[in-house]
């Protein structure tokens, strides 16, 4: 089953956010992250989405808010 992931660049990081750095993500999530930052919504396999469940934000080149639907 696939999930939809949205990454939205943010300028402000709330103090109570769970921030994951790129290198802390699973290998499949790391492989998908560059393409996810360039689109509005992407369908990914559930295994990829699992790599983002512990994060509110991901620090890559900027901070990105993670939404998994």
Wavefront OBJ file of the C-alpha trace (Angstrom):
o trace
v 0.000 0.000 0.000
v 1.287 3.463 -0.777
v 1.207 6.621 1.290
v 1.360 10.230 0.208
v 4.138 12.378 1.625
v 4.255 16.145 1.489
v 7.413 18.071 2.380
v 7.049 21.808 2.795
v 10.043 24.084 3.330
v 9.759 26.126 6.520
v 11.760 29.023 7.889
v 10.802 28.704 11.549
v 11.387 25.553 13.597
v 9.113 25.271 16.644
v 11.019 24.342 19.791
v 8.854 21.272 20.423
v 9.353 19.784 16.927
v 10.963 16.401 16.421
v 13.734 17.191 13.925
v 15.504 14.409 12.031
v 18.618 15.111 10.042
v 18.990 13.574 6.602
v 21.633 11.108 7.787
v 19.277 9.796 10.510
v 16.676 8.611 7.993
v 16.476 5.039 6.745
v 18.151 4.267 3.440
v 14.877 4.194 1.466
v 13.717 7.502 2.951
v 17.103 9.083 2.141
v 16.876 7.859 -1.441
v 13.426 9.446 -1.912
v 14.027 12.720 -0.054
v 15.595 14.739 -2.926
v 12.637 14.090 -5.243
v 10.145 14.724 -2.431
v 11.553 18.221 -1.881
v 10.831 19.105 -5.521
v 7.152 18.104 -5.698
v 4.009 18.950 -3.786
v 2.718 15.419 -3.084
v 4.334 12.099 -3.875
v 3.005 8.598 -3.436
v 5.623 6.315 -1.905
v 5.689 2.760 -0.614
v 4.729 2.303 3.024
v 8.290 1.251 3.859
v 9.565 4.648 2.691
v 6.865 6.507 4.639
v 7.841 4.628 7.809
v 11.228 6.355 7.661
v 9.517 9.708 8.223
v 7.061 8.784 11.008
v 9.369 9.833 13.850
v 9.960 13.294 12.361
v 7.959 16.495 12.332
v 10.714 18.190 10.340
v 13.658 16.954 8.297
v 16.872 18.963 8.004
v 18.210 18.507 4.480
v 19.392 21.602 2.586
v 16.664 23.480 4.475
v 14.113 22.449 7.066
v 11.092 20.601 5.648
v 7.849 19.893 7.457
v 6.784 16.278 6.921
v 3.151 15.236 6.382
v 2.274 11.584 5.763
v -1.292 10.829 4.595
l 1 2 3 4 5 6 7 8 9 10 11 12 13 14 15 16 17 18 19 20 21 22 23 24 25 26 27 28 29 30 31 32 33 34 35 36 37 38 39 40 41 42 43 44 45 46 47 48 49 50 51 52 53 54 55 56 57 58 59 60 61 62 63 64 65 66 67 68 69
